[in-house]
């Protein structure tokens, strides 16, 4: 069959966007039909599942297959033709015969492949409509002819025809549609429905007369969508009628028909109706003839419209304008619409053209969507309904489309969503981004897992583009991507070849990471230190690079002293001797290190170095350190303190040395530090008479501090010694107050001693009384108790053994067994004192 492209058959209407997805695809019938149409004009048509039947202006009838090829049949017999144009053609359900009528007054019933059931009727009047029984079980026995009355013809077993007038008609019968027991026909005033079993008309559906012309000048299009639903399209009005059974009570009471015709929906169209057919439960396919005319007053293209209806309202879902041969010369009655509902196929019949409209299939929809760059909808359709087009083909076209629109981010996301773990597709599509220099965009979506790992060259291209245009992004990728994805040495060489000072920080960090990935940790450490990047400490710990530290100790401390000392203070990782050796020429760093080492190891071997370091960098810690530590040489420490003039530290060290040095320390306190309280405390600490006398001799010449000395020597030195050193007549400030305080202290001390002595005596006598009472207390002895020596009961009747001895520990013995109380009066078992109990029976 010759196919016509969709654009040559239809175009969108003014009410529809040009890029709206079509509902139908169109194909023009050709083959033998082309020759037929060149010689004749179609006036009517009937569509069957097996074939198509066309009546022509010359009275001929043609049987063709669905591709437009003639089928050999009895129709080629010229005797079966009409003399003038065929008005109507109908075919039985089994596709074995047809009925035709014409204005020549003839009705022909013709078998396609045998003549057993052929019938020729001549009425001598115009016959506009004829219908065969749609019941496939009825054979060819019944048919209905419409003229000025509606007549049913039945053939009996003897093949004789019997006619039955069903109903009179207002004017003439214009069209007939038969389904089951219901027959619908149109007259000059409206549409009637007749029930064959009840033999009654169900009523008249009157039709509004058009403003232009008469009602009979328009073909009435009747179509049963199911057994009880009738579709009527006439002039520019569509009516949906439901045939429902009337209630039995109402039927018997009023003699009404058993069924009622209910118009459930009525709506107008913007065009004249040339045919209609059901599409879905609430949608119709309607062939329309436009009411408007062209600028040259010729007919416009006919339209094929899908209408969705509800109660008394409708909406055009889609409308296609059809370019049929000779459409400008046709009238509304020149078109007709046939359909094969089971296949959703519709035949648009014009005098010189036949076009098949089929619901667009998935592959057709995909082709249209792709052609109109609606790739997202195409992918969704393919995922939902499937199709013969590979999804990867659509995806690749979609990616190219997005890149052409410079929607690089969307294209990259699409790669991630659709390419999945297909390595081949990834490597093919990635080169599209190379051409656009947009590898940076797709980098975030590239697969990096072991399940889908691309060629190393792909990752290297991405890194090179970042290195060239986005150094910060380059560094991020080095951090994020596993190092096995690419050749690290190649990337390192690329950095050196493209090193730019303005990006030195990022490039050095990238080199550090790459060197560490390659196992060249010393180079990595050097990069980090050049960069002053504190990640060097993380690198050292992660890869245990402690052997590389000794030469880098000072740079590490300069970078971050706290984090450097966390590593350097771990003696299991690096020995203190190594650190001290490296820091000897930087005393301040050495001080920081040894100070930190002292906090974690108070017995370290470098405490002697801390004396001079504290003296130089942190004197506040010097004296506490001298007092706390014993691991330094006192003479060396004393020399350092004397050089710096640190008198408190000198006093402490001299005090530790004792003897003459202690006297020197006291002298420094009195004459250098000038702190009499400190001097007094120093003497108290050493409690040496020579020191006290030195203090007294030094202070009695200074009246203002004599009182302080008197206050301090209480309990240590006889105050009389101090007082005796004071020259007569010398005024001593606060002397009276100091003497009173001293006397009060001695008085208080005497009272305290007296009270203590009294309490001690009372406690002694109380304790003595308790002991006496305890010794005099009786001891309970049970008959069951045994003598520990003879193992017999301690109390026995009528025996000499009833004399017993008990001890404070609770042990009891027969007196005869123990041979008297021991000299030390202690129990032989536990050495407790005896209670001297002599018990007689």
VOLOFI-676621 format. One record per residue (C-alpha): residue in one letter; x, y, z. Coordinates in steps of 0.25 Angstrom, whole numbers, padded with zeros to 4 digits, always signed. Layout:
# VOLOFI-676621
aXYZ ...
END
This chain:
# VOLOFI-676621
x+0000+0000+0000 x+0005+0014-0003 x+0007+0022+0009 x+0005+0037+0010 x+0013+0044+0020 x+0004+0050+0032 x+0007+0064+0028 x+0002+0062+0014 x-0011+0057+0020 x-0014+0066+0032 x-0009+0078+0039 x-0013+0084+0053 x-0025+0093+0054 x-0024+0107+0059 x-0028+0103+0073 x-0017+0093+0074 x-0002+0095+0076 x+0006+0091+0065 x+0015+0082+0073 x+0003+0075+0080 x+0004+0060+0079 x-0005+0054+0068 x-0016+0044+0072 x-0016+0037+0059 x-0007+0033+0047 x-0012+0033+0033 x-0010+0025+0021 x-0017+0026+0007 x-0022+0014+0000 x-0016+0012-0013 x-0013+0000-0021 x-0026-0004-0029 x-0034+0007-0022 x-0025+0017-0030 x-0030+0012-0043 x-0045+0011-0038 x-0045+0026-0033 x-0038+0031-0046 x-0051+0025-0054 x-0062+0027-0044 x-0067+0034-0031 x-0070+0028-0018 x-0084+0031-0013 x-0085+0021-0001 x-0077+0011+0007 x-0078-0001+0017 x-0066-0006+0025 x-0065-0020+0030 x-0054-0028+0037 x-0050-0035+0025 x-0052-0025+0014 x-0057-0011+0009 x-0069-0009+0000 x-0071+0003-0008 x-0083+0008-0017 x-0080+0018-0028 x-0087+0029-0036 x-0088+0020-0048 x-0096+0009-0040 x-0085-0001-0038 x-0080-0007-0025 x-0066-0011-0022 x-0061-0021-0012 x-0046-0019-0008 x-0037-0023+0003 x-0032-0014+0014 x-0020-0010+0005 x-0029-0006-0007 x-0027-0018-0015 x-0039-0023-0023 x-0045-0037-0018 x-0051-0047-0028 x-0066-0048-0025 x-0080-0048-0031 x-0080-0033-0031 x-0072-0033-0045 x-0085-0037-0051 x-0091-0025-0058 x-0105-0030-0055 x-0103-0027-0040 x-0100-0012-0043 x-0110-0001-0042 x-0113+0008-0053 x-0110+0021-0045 x-0102+0025-0033 x-0103+0015-0021 x-0109+0022-0009 x-0106+0012+0002 x-0098-0001+0004 x-0099-0011+0016 x-0092-0024+0019 x-0096-0035+0028 x-0088-0039+0040 x-0082-0051+0034 x-0077-0044+0022 x-0084-0053+0012 x-0094-0044+0005 x-0098-0029+0004 x-0110-0020+0001 x-0110-0008-0008 x-0120+0002-0012 x-0121+0014-0022 x-0130+0024-0027 x-0133+0015-0039 x-0143+0008-0029 x-0135-0005-0028 x-0131-0012-0015 x-0121-0023-0018 x-0117-0034-0008 x-0104-0040-0014 x-0095-0052-0009 x-0081-0049-0010 x-0077-0063-0014 x-0090-0071-0018 x-0103-0067-0023 x-0112-0075-0015 x-0117-0064-0007 x-0118-0053-0017 x-0130-0044-0017 x-0134-0033-0027 x-0146-0024-0023 x-0151-0012-0031 x-0160-0002-0024 x-0161+0009-0034 x-0157+0020-0025 x-0145+0026-0018 x-0139+0016-0008 x-0129+0023+0001 x-0126+0013+0012 x-0126-0002+0013 x-0121-0011+0025 x-0117-0026+0027 x-0120-0034+0039 x-0108-0032+0048 x-0110-0045+0055 x-0099-0055+0049 x-0109-0066+0053 x-0120-0061+0044 x-0112-0063+0031 x-0119-0055+0019 x-0133-0057+0023 x-0137-0043+0028 x-0134-0029+0023 x-0141-0015+0024 x-0144-0005+0013 x-0148+0009+0016 x-0155+0018+0006 x-0169+0025+0010 x-0170+0014+0020 x-0161+0004+0028 x-0163-0010+0023 x-0157-0023+0028 x-0154-0034+0018 x-0153-0049+0023 x-0150-0061+0015 x-0156-0074+0019 x-0151-0088+0017 x-0156-0088+0003 x-0149-0076+0000 x-0161-0068-0002 x-0161-0053+0003 x-0171-0048+0013 x-0172-0033+0016 x-0176-0027+0028 x-0179-0012+0030 x-0172-0008+0043 x-0176+0007+0043 x-0181+0018+0035 x-0171+0029+0032 x-0172+0045+0033 x-0167+0047+0018 x-0156+0037+0014 x-0146+0028+0022 x-0133+0035+0020 x-0124+0025+0028 x-0125+0012+0036 x-0117+0006+0047 x-0120-0008+0052 x-0115-0015+0064 x-0121-0027+0071 x-0136-0025+0073 x-0134-0010+0071 x-0136-0002+0058 x-0133+0013+0057 x-0136+0021+0045 x-0137+0036+0041 x-0148+0043+0034 x-0151+0057+0030 x-0154+0061+0044 x-0146+0053+0053 x-0141+0039+0058 x-0149+0027+0062 x-0145+0015+0069 x-0154+0002+0067 x-0153-0011+0076 x-0155-0023+0067 x-0159-0033+0078 x-0169-0023+0084 x-0173-0019+0070 x-0175-0004+0075 x-0168+0009+0072 x-0161+0014+0085 x-0164+0028+0081 x-0159+0040+0072 x-0147+0048+0075 x-0150+0061+0068 x-0138+0069+0061 x-0137+0084+0060 x-0138+0089+0046 x-0125+0096+0042 x-0125+0110+0039 x-0119+0108+0025 x-0126+0097+0017 x-0136+0086+0020 x-0133+0075+0030 x-0134+0064+0019 x-0123+0071+0011 x-0113+0066+0022 x-0109+0051+0023 x-0113+0046+0037 x-0102+0037+0043 x-0107+0026+0052 x-0098+0017+0060 x-0100+0007+0071 x-0088+0007+0080 x-0094-0005+0088 x-0107-0012+0089 x-0114-0001+0097 x-0107+0012+0093 x-0110+0019+0080 x-0101+0030+0074 x-0108+0041+0065 x-0100+0051+0057 x-0109+0060+0049 x-0106+0074+0043 x-0097+0080+0054 x-0103+0073+0066 x-0099+0060+0073 x-0108+0052+0082 x-0105+0040+0091 x-0117+0032+0094 x-0119+0021+0104 x-0130+0010+0102 x-0134+0006+0116 x-0145-0004+0120 x-0158+0003+0126 x-0163-0001+0139 x-0174-0012+0137 x-0184-0005+0146 x-0183+0008+0137 x-0184-0001+0124 x-0197-0008+0128 x-0204+0004+0134 x-0202+0013+0122 x-0200+0003+0111 x-0186+0009+0109 x-0175+0002+0101 x-0166-0007+0109 x-0154+0001+0106 x-0151+0016+0106 x-0141+0025+0099 x-0134+0034+0108 x-0125+0045+0101 x-0114+0045+0112 x-0105+0056+0105 x-0107+0066+0094 x-0097+0076+0089 x-0094+0084+0077 x-0081+0084+0068 x-0074+0095+0061 x-0076+0087+0048 x-0086+0079+0040 x-0085+0064+0043 x-0081+0055+0032 x-0080+0042+0041 x-0077+0037+0055 x-0072+0025+0063 x-0069+0021+0077 x-0055+0022+0082 x-0056+0019+0097 x-0067+0020+0107 x-0068+0035+0107 x-0061+0038+0094 x-0065+0039+0080 x-0058+0040+0066 x-0065+0050+0057 x-0063+0054+0043 x-0067+0068+0041 x-0069+0078+0029 x-0066+0092+0033 x-0076+0102+0032 x-0067+0113+0028 x-0062+0116+0014 x-0048+0120+0008 x-0046+0133+0003 x-0049+0128-0011 x-0062+0123-0005 x-0058+0108-0007 x-0059+0097+0004 x-0048+0096+0014 x-0042+0083+0018 x-0050+0073+0026 x-0047+0070+0040 x-0045+0057+0048 x-0048+0061+0063 x-0048+0053+0076 x-0059+0058+0085 x-0060+0055+0100 x-0074+0057+0104 x-0082+0057+0117 x-0096+0061+0121 x-0100+0072+0110 x-0085+0077+0109 x-0073+0073+0101 x-0059+0076+0099 x-0050+0074+0086 x-0038+0065+0090 x-0031+0067+0077 x-0035+0071+0063 x-0027+0068+0050 x-0030+0075+0037 x-0029+0065+0026 x-0024+0068+0012 x-0032+0060+0003 x-0032+0060-0012 x-0043+0070-0018 x-0047+0074-0004 x-0050+0088-0009 x-0061+0083-0018 x-0068+0074-0008 x-0081+0076+0000 x-0085+0071+0014 x-0092+0059+0008 x-0080+0055+0000 x-0072+0049+0012 x-0075+0037+0020 x-0068+0030+0032 x-0066+0015+0034 x-0059+0008+0045 x-0054-0005+0050 x-0056-0003+0065 x-0048-0015+0069 x-0036-0010+0063 x-0038+0005+0065 x-0037+0008+0050 x-0046+0018+0043 x-0048+0020+0028 x-0050+0034+0023 x-0057+0033+0010 x-0058+0044+0000 x-0062+0043-0015 x-0048+0043-0020 x-0040+0038-0008 x-0040+0028+0004 x-0031+0030+0016 x-0030+0021+0027 x-0028+0027+0041 x-0022+0018+0052 x-0020+0021+0066 x-0005+0024+0067 x+0003+0012+0073 x+0014+0013+0083 x+0025+0012+0072 x+0018+0023+0064 x+0017+0032+0076 x+0031+0029+0079 x+0035+0034+0065 x+0027+0046+0066 x+0032+0050+0080 x+0046+0048+0076 x+0044+0056+0063 x+0038+0067+0071 x+0049+0066+0082 x+0040+0062+0093 x+0050+0052+0098 x+0046+0051+0112 x+0032+0047+0108 x+0037+0037+0099 x+0045+0031+0110 x+0033+0031+0119 x+0025+0024+0108 x+0035+0014+0106 x+0036+0010+0120 x+0021+0009+0122 x+0017+0003+0109 x+0029-0003+0103 x+0033-0002+0088 x+0042-0006+0078 x+0052+0006+0079 x+0063+0003+0089 x+0063+0013+0100 x+0078+0015+0099 x+0075+0020+0085 x+0066+0031+0090 x+0075+0034+0101 x+0086+0037+0092 x+0078+0046+0083 x+0073+0053+0096 x+0087+0055+0101 x+0091+0061+0088 x+0079+0070+0088 x+0082+0075+0102 x+0096+0078+0098 x+0092+0086+0086 x+0083+0094+0095 x+0095+0096+0104 x+0087+0090+0115 x+0099+0083+0120 x+0095+0080+0134 x+0082+0073+0130 x+0090+0065+0120 x+0099+0060+0130 x+0088+0056+0140 x+0081+0049+0128 x+0094+0041+0126 x+0094+0036+0141 x+0079+0033+0140 x+0079+0025+0127 x+0093+0020+0124 x+0093+0013+0137 x+0105+0003+0138 x+0107+0002+0123 x+0122+0004+0121 x+0121+0005+0106 x+0110+0015+0105 x+0117+0024+0116 x+0130+0024+0108 x+0123+0027+0095 x+0114+0038+0101 x+0125+0045+0109 x+0132+0049+0096 x+0120+0058+0093 x+0124+0066+0105 x+0138+0066+0101 x+0134+0074+0088 x+0127+0084+0097 x+0138+0085+0107 x+0127+0081+0117 x+0134+0069+0124 x+0134+0077+0137 x+0119+0077+0137 x+0118+0062+0135 x+0129+0059+0145 x+0120+0058+0157 x+0111+0047+0150 x+0122+0038+0144 x+0122+0024+0150 x+0134+0021+0159 x+0130+0008+0165 x+0136-0005+0162 x+0124-0010+0156 x+0125+0001+0145 x+0139+0006+0143 x+0142+0014+0131 x+0155+0014+0123 x+0166+0022+0131 x+0167+0031+0119 x+0153+0036+0121 x+0156+0041+0136 x+0169+0047+0132 x+0162+0055+0121 x+0152+0060+0132 x+0164+0064+0141 x+0172+0071+0130 x+0160+0079+0127 x+0158+0083+0141 x+0173+0086+0142 x+0172+0095+0131 x+0159+0103+0134 x+0156+0100+0149 x+0167+0097+0158 x+0159+0096+0171 x+0150+0086+0164 x+0162+0078+0160 x+0166+0077+0175 x+0152+0073+0179 x+0152+0062+0169 x+0166+0057+0173 x+0160+0056+0187 x+0147+0049+0183 x+0151+0040+0173 x+0158+0026+0176 x+0173+0027+0171 x+0172+0014+0163 x+0162+0021+0153 x+0174+0028+0146 x+0189+0028+0144 x+0194+0036+0156 x+0208+0039+0149 x+0201+0044+0137 x+0193+0054+0145 x+0205+0058+0153 x+0213+0061+0140 x+0201+0069+0135 x+0201+0078+0148 x+0216+0080+0146 x+0214+0084+0131 x+0202+0093+0135 x+0207+0099+0148 x+0202+0113+0150 x+0207+0121+0162 x+0193+0128+0164 x+0188+0114+0167 x+0200+0109+0175 x+0192+0105+0187 x+0182+0096+0180 x+0193+0090+0171 x+0202+0087+0183 x+0191+0080+0191 x+0187+0072+0178 x+0202+0068+0177 x+0202+0064+0191 x+0190+0055+0190 x+0195+0049+0177 x+0209+0046+0183 x+0202+0040+0195 x+0193+0031+0186 x+0206+0027+0178 x+0213+0023+0192 x+0223+0034+0191 x+0220+0040+0204 x+0233+0048+0206 x+0229+0056+0194 x+0215+0057+0199 x+0220+0062+0212 x+0229+0073+0205 x+0217+0077+0197 x+0208+0079+0210 x+0219+0087+0217 x+0222+0096+0205 x+0207+0098+0205 x+0206+0100+0220 x+0195+0090+0220 x+0191+0083+0233 x+0187+0071+0226 x+0201+0067+0227 x+0198+0062+0241 x+0187+0053+0236 x+0196+0047+0226 x+0207+0044+0236 x+0197+0037+0245 x+0189+0030+0233 x+0202+0024+0227 x+0211+0024+0240 x+0221+0032+0233 x+0229+0034+0246 x+0242+0030+0240 x+0241+0042+0231 x+0239+0052+0242 x+0253+0055+0248 x+0257+0064+0237 x+0244+0071+0237 x+0242+0073+0252 x+0244+0089+0252 x+0235+0091+0240 x+0224+0082+0246 x+0225+0091+0259 x+0225+0103+0251 x+0212+0098+0244 x+0204+0094+0256 x+0211+0093+0269 x+0200+0086+0277 x+0198+0075+0266 x+0212+0073+0264 x+0215+0071+0279 x+0203+0061+0279 x+0212+0052+0270 x+0226+0056+0276 x+0222+0053+0290 x+0218+0039+0286 x+0231+0032+0290 x+0226+0019+0283 x+0226+0027+0270 x+0239+0035+0272 x+0249+0036+0283 x+0251+0049+0291 x+0266+0049+0288 x+0263+0050+0273 x+0254+0062+0276 x+0263+0069+0286 x+0275+0067+0276 x+0267+0074+0265 x+0262+0085+0274 x+0275+0089+0281 x+0278+0100+0271 x+0264+0106+0273 x+0263+0108+0289 x+0249+0113+0289 x+0244+0101+0281 x+0252+0092+0291 x+0246+0099+0302 x+0232+0097+0297 x+0235+0082+0294 x+0242+0079+0308 x+0230+0087+0315 x+0220+0078+0308 x+0229+0066+0311 x+0230+0069+0326 x+0214+0069+0327 x+0213+0055+0321 x+0226+0049+0327 x+0231+0055+0340 x+0243+0046+0340 x+0249+0049+0327 x+0264+0051+0325 x+0264+0065+0320 x+0259+0073+0333 x+0272+0079+0335 x+0271+0086+0322 x+0257+0092+0326 x+0264+0100+0338 x+0271+0109+0328 x+0259+0109+0318 x+0249+0113+0329 x+0258+0124+0334 x+0258+0129+0320 x+0244+0127+0314 x+0235+0125+0326 x+0240+0129+0340 x+0226+0127+0346 x+0228+0112+0344 x+0242+0112+0349 x+0240+0111+0364 x+0228+0101+0364 x+0237+0093+0355 x+0249+0094+0365 x+0240+0090+0376 x+0233+0079+0369 x+0245+0072+0362 x+0258+0066+0367 x+0264+0062+0354 x+0273+0074+0353 x+0287+0078+0358 x+0284+0088+0369 x+0297+0095+0368 x+0295+0097+0353 x+0281+0102+0356 x+0286+0112+0366 x+0297+0117+0357 x+0286+0120+0346 x+0277+0127+0356 x+0288+0135+0362 x+0291+0140+0348 x+0277+0144+0345 x+0275+0150+0359 x+0263+0141+0363 x+0264+0142+0378 x+0252+0133+0382 x+0257+0122+0374 x+0271+0125+0380 x+0265+0124+0394 x+0258+0111+0391 x+0271+0105+0385 x+0280+0110+0397 x+0269+0105+0407 x+0270+0091+0400 x+0285+0091+0402 x+0283+0095+0417 x+0295+0099+0427 x+0302+0111+0423 x+0294+0112+0410 x+0281+0113+0419 x+0287+0125+0426 x+0291+0131+0413 x+0276+0129+0408 x+0271+0136+0420 x+0280+0148+0418 x+0275+0149+0404 x+0260+0149+0409 x+0263+0160+0419 x+0272+0169+0411 x+0269+0166+0396 x+0254+0162+0396 x+0251+0170+0409 x+0240+0161+0413 x+0239+0158+0428 x+0227+0149+0427 x+0235+0140+0417 x+0247+0140+0426 x+0239+0136+0438 x+0233+0125+0430 x+0246+0121+0425 x+0251+0119+0439 x+0239+0111+0443 x+0241+0102+0431 x+0255+0099+0435 x+0253+0101+0451 x+0268+0103+0453 x+0272+0111+0466 x+0283+0118+0458 x+0274+0123+0448 x+0264+0128+0458 x+0276+0135+0465 x+0280+0141+0452 x+0266+0146+0449 x+0265+0152+0463 x+0279+0159+0462 x+0275+0164+0448 x+0262+0170+0452 x+0264+0176+0466 x+0271+0187+0460 x+0258+0190+0452 x+0247+0194+0462 x+0236+0194+0451 x+0237+0179+0449 x+0240+0175+0464 x+0225+0173+0466 x+0224+0164+0454 x+0236+0155+0459 x+0229+0154+0473 x+0216+0149+0466 x+0224+0139+0457 x+0233+0133+0468 x+0221+0128+0477 x+0223+0113+0479 x+0237+0113+0473 x+0246+0123+0481 x+0245+0128+0495 x+0240+0143+0494 x+0249+0147+0505 x+0261+0145+0495 x+0255+0155+0486 x+0251+0165+0497 x+0265+0164+0503 x+0271+0169+0490 x+0263+0182+0490 x+0270+0193+0495 x+0264+0201+0507 x+0257+0214+0502 x+0254+0209+0488 x+0240+0211+0483 x+0235+0198+0477 x+0222+0200+0469 x+0210+0191+0472 x+0219+0185+0483 x+0208+0185+0493 x+0198+0179+0484 x+0208+0168+0480 x+0211+0165+0495 x+0196+0164+0499 x+0194+0155+0487 x+0206+0146+0491 x+0201+0145+0505 x+0187+0142+0501 x+0193+0131+0492 x+0201+0125+0504 x+0189+0126+0513 x+0180+0119+0503 x+0191+0108+0501 x+0192+0106+0516 x+0176+0105+0517 x+0176+0095+0506 x+0187+0086+0512 x+0179+0087+0525 x+0166+0083+0519 x+0173+0072+0511 x+0179+0066+0524 x+0166+0066+0531 x+0159+0059+0519 x+0170+0049+0519 x+0168+0046+0534 x+0153+0044+0533 x+0155+0035+0521 x+0165+0026+0528 x+0155+0024+0540 x+0143+0022+0531 x+0151+0011+0524 x+0156+0005+0536 x+0142+0004+0542 x+0137-0003+0529 x+0148-0013+0530 x+0145-0016+0545 x+0131-0018+0542 x+0134-0027+0530 x+0142-0036+0539 x+0132-0037+0549 x+0121-0041+0540 x+0116-0055+0540 x+0118-0064+0529 x+0107-0073+0523 x+0110-0088+0522 x+0101-0098+0515 x+0101-0113+0518 x+0104-0116+0504 x+0117-0109+0504 x+0129-0118+0504 x+0142-0117+0511 x+0152-0115+0500 x+0162-0124+0507 x+0154-0136+0511 x+0143-0134+0501 x+0132-0137+0512 x+0121-0128+0516 x+0126-0117+0525 x+0114-0119+0535 x+0112-0134+0540 x+0104-0138+0552 x+0110-0144+0564 x+0124-0143+0559 x+0136-0135+0563 x+0137-0130+0549 x+0126-0119+0552 x+0137-0110+0556 x+0140-0102+0544 x+0148-0090+0539 x+0143-0080+0528 x+0151-0070+0520 x+0147-0057+0514 x+0148-0063+0500 x+0137-0072+0504 x+0145-0085+0505 x+0142-0094+0518 x+0150-0105+0524 x+0149-0115+0535 x+0157-0110+0547 x+0163-0124+0548 x+0166-0124+0533 x+0173-0111+0533 x+0181-0114+0546 x+0178-0100+0552 x+0178-0087+0545 x+0190-0084+0537 x+0201-0075+0543 x+0198-0064+0533 x+0183-0067+0534 x+0182-0068+0519 x+0173-0079+0511 x+0181-0090+0506 x+0174-0089+0493 x+0173-0075+0489 x+0182-0068+0500 x+0170-0059+0505 x+0169-0055+0520 x+0162-0065+0529 x+0150-0060+0536 x+0153-0068+0549 x+0140-0075+0549 x+0139-0086+0560 x+0126-0093+0558 x+0121-0104+0568 x+0109-0113+0566 
END
